[in-house]
Amino acid sequence: QLQLVESGGGLAQPGGSLRLSCAASGSILPYYIGWFRQASGSERESIACISKSGGTTTVASSEKGRFTISRDNAKNTVALQMNSVAPDDTAVYYCNAHEVDHDYWGQGIQVTVSS
């Protein structure tokens, strides 16, 4: 059972930056890793994902150019760098590890963007 713990959330001002981290309890090598978010009253949506090697990343079009996903397989961590944040980025952010037969989620972390 892989456990994922997100950190780095909190309050940011519009136009500012936040860096979210996801720490895994074991090796993340077998997993595609993704970041999702869920705003109040909305469905959970995919923001970004990264391949097992880290060589391929996909970022949702609305976040492209602002958000960057990265992973460190040696440290079993994944990061989401969020730049130029806006109030619409306010949500609970989740880390997900996925392979064919397994899907693991972190508990989520709140990000609030407000002046």
Backbone torsions as a table, in degrees:
resi	resn	phi	psi	omega
1	GLN	NA	118.2	-179.8
2	LEU	-90.0	129.6	176.4
3	GLN	-105.8	138.3	-178.5
4	LEU	-121.9	133.9	-179.8
5	VAL	-128.9	119.5	178.6
6	GLU	-88.4	150.3	175.9
7	SER	-150.0	167.8	175.3
8	GLY	97.2	0.0	179.5
9	GLY	-77.5	-174.0	178.9
10	GLY	138.4	-150.9	-176.3
11	LEU	-100.4	132.6	176.0
12	ALA	-133.1	151.8	176.9
13	GLN	-87.7	150.5	175.7
14	PRO	-53.0	134.9	-177.8
15	GLY	88.2	-7.8	-178.9
16	GLY	-86.9	-168.9	-177.2
17	SER	-131.1	152.5	172.0
18	LEU	-141.1	149.4	175.0
19	ARG	-124.4	113.6	177.0
20	LEU	-91.9	143.1	176.1
21	SER	-123.4	150.2	176.3
22	CYS	-130.1	117.5	-180.0
23	ALA	-105.6	131.3	-178.7
24	ALA	-102.4	151.3	-178.9
25	SER	-79.7	-11.5	179.5
26	GLY	-148.6	-167.9	-177.4
27	SER	-65.0	134.7	177.6
28	ILE	-99.3	2.1	-177.2
29	LEU	-53.9	-38.7	-177.0
30	PRO	-76.1	-3.1	-166.1
31	TYR	-116.1	139.9	159.2
32	TYR	-74.3	139.6	-178.5
33	ILE	-117.5	137.3	178.7
34	GLY	-134.5	155.4	170.3
35	TRP	-111.1	135.0	178.3
36	PHE	-126.9	164.2	173.2
37	ARG	-145.5	155.5	178.7
38	GLN	-138.7	113.0	175.3
39	ALA	-83.1	157.2	-179.1
40	SER	-57.4	127.1	178.8
41	GLY	79.8	5.5	-178.0
42	SER	-121.3	164.5	176.8
43	GLU	-79.4	158.1	176.3
44	ARG	-68.7	135.4	-178.9
45	GLU	-126.9	150.5	177.7
46	SER	-81.3	136.0	179.3
47	ILE	-107.5	-47.6	-174.8
48	ALA	-158.2	153.2	174.7
49	CYS	-145.3	161.1	-175.7
50	ILE	-141.6	142.0	-178.1
51	SER	-72.4	171.1	-175.2
52	LYS	-60.0	-38.6	-178.8
53	SER	-83.5	-16.3	-174.4
54	GLY	87.8	0.6	-175.6
55	GLY	-77.9	-18.6	-179.3
56	THR	-127.9	129.0	177.2
57	THR	-127.2	149.4	175.9
58	THR	-131.2	130.6	179.1
59	VAL	-124.7	137.1	179.1
60	ALA	-56.9	145.0	-173.0
61	SER	-57.3	-36.2	-178.0
62	SER	-71.1	-18.2	-180.0
63	GLU	-107.2	-5.2	-177.2
64	LYS	-61.8	133.7	-177.4
65	GLY	90.2	-15.8	178.7
66	ARG	-111.3	-38.7	-175.6
67	PHE	-108.9	142.6	177.2
68	THR	-133.4	133.0	176.6
69	ILE	-107.0	142.3	178.2
70	SER	-148.0	163.1	178.8
71	ARG	-141.7	151.8	174.1
72	ASP	-124.9	98.3	-176.2
73	ASN	-67.0	-25.7	179.0
74	ALA	-70.9	-32.0	-178.9
75	LYS	-101.8	-3.5	-179.0
76	ASN	57.5	45.4	178.6
77	THR	-130.6	154.2	176.9
78	VAL	-133.3	142.7	-178.5
79	ALA	-124.7	152.4	171.5
80	LEU	-128.0	109.1	176.5
81	GLN	-88.5	122.4	-176.9
82	MET	-115.7	116.3	179.0
83	ASN	-114.8	160.0	178.2
84	SER	49.7	47.7	-175.7
85	VAL	-69.1	153.9	-178.2
86	ALA	-133.2	163.1	179.3
87	PRO	-53.7	-30.7	178.4
88	ASP	-66.3	-13.5	177.6
89	ASP	-83.1	-4.7	178.0
90	THR	-64.1	123.8	-176.3
91	ALA	-178.5	172.9	167.1
92	VAL	-91.5	129.0	-176.7
93	TYR	-105.3	135.3	-176.5
94	TYR	-123.1	143.0	172.4
95	CYS	-99.1	141.2	-178.6
96	ASN	-134.5	136.4	174.0
97	ALA	-116.1	127.1	-172.1
98	HIS	-132.1	132.9	163.3
99	GLU	-138.3	-176.9	-169.7
100	VAL	-55.0	-48.3	-172.7
101	ASP	-104.8	1.4	-176.4
102	HIS	-138.6	143.6	178.7
103	ASP	-141.8	117.9	-177.8
104	TYR	-120.7	144.3	-179.4
105	TRP	-126.0	145.5	168.0
106	GLY	-79.4	176.2	-177.2
107	GLN	-81.0	-12.7	179.2
108	GLY	93.9	152.8	178.6
109	ILE	-141.4	139.4	-175.8
110	GLN	-81.2	133.5	170.3
111	VAL	-121.4	125.4	178.2
112	THR	-123.8	127.3	178.5
113	VAL	-113.6	114.3	-175.8
114	SER	-159.6	148.5	175.3
115	SER	-93.3	NA	NA
